[in-house]
Amino acid sequence: MRLPHATSHPTDDRCDPAMIAVLRSQSPAAKLATLDAMWRSAVAFVRSGVKAQHPSWSEAAVCAETARRMARQGHAESRG
């Protein structure tokens, strides 16, 4: 199944005013720390999906596919 890739988010998918207020109150360092934690969570999530889809792949192949997906290259493609 191929999912269409949206280039922009619909208005209802954006942060709510309360979240915007929290982000605005954070220091630049806190924002970077939050972004880093979110990125690491996303990598772990994608990596788990790759491992579940391809349990026989080597660690190197899982890492390469995770990196490819995180770089948004071929995000809607499947790899056999």
C-alpha positions in Angstrom: 0.0 0.0 0.0 1.4 3.4 -1.0 0.5 6.3 1.1 0.5 9.8 -0.5 3.1 12.1 0.9 1.7 15.4 2.1 4.0 18.4 1.5 2.1 20.5 4.0 0.1 19.8 7.0 -3.6 20.6 7.3 -4.5 23.3 9.8 -6.0 20.9 12.3 -2.7 18.9 12.4 -0.7 21.9 13.8 0.2 22.5 17.4 -2.6 23.8 19.6 -2.1 27.2 21.3 -1.2 25.6 24.7 1.7 23.7 23.0 2.8 26.8 21.2 2.9 28.7 24.5 5.1 26.0 26.1 7.5 26.0 23.1 7.7 29.8 23.2 8.6 29.7 26.9 11.5 27.3 26.4 15.1 28.5 26.1 16.8 27.6 22.8 18.8 24.9 24.6 15.5 23.3 26.0 14.0 23.4 22.5 17.1 21.6 21.1 16.9 19.0 23.9 13.2 18.4 23.1 14.0 18.1 19.4 16.8 15.7 20.1 14.5 13.5 22.3 11.8 13.5 19.6 14.3 12.6 16.9 15.7 9.7 19.0 12.2 8.5 19.6 11.4 8.7 15.9 14.5 6.7 15.0 13.7 4.0 17.5 10.2 3.8 16.2 11.3 3.5 12.6 14.1 1.0 13.5 11.5 -1.2 15.3 9.3 -1.1 12.2 12.2 -2.1 9.9 13.2 -5.0 12.2 9.6 -6.2 12.4 9.3 -6.0 8.6 12.6 -7.7 7.9 13.6 -9.9 10.9 16.3 -11.7 8.9 18.2 -8.5 7.9 21.6 -7.9 9.4 22.2 -5.1 11.9 24.0 -3.1 9.1 21.0 -3.5 6.8 18.5 -2.4 9.5 20.7 0.7 10.2 21.0 1.6 6.5 17.2 1.2 6.0 16.4 3.2 9.1 18.7 6.0 7.9 17.2 5.9 4.4 13.7 6.2 5.8 14.6 9.0 8.3 16.2 10.9 5.4 12.8 10.6 3.7 14.3 8.9 0.6 11.8 6.5 -0.8 9.6 6.8 2.3 6.5 5.3 0.5 8.4 2.5 -1.2 8.8 -1.0 0.1 12.0 -2.8 0.0 12.1 -6.6 -0.2 
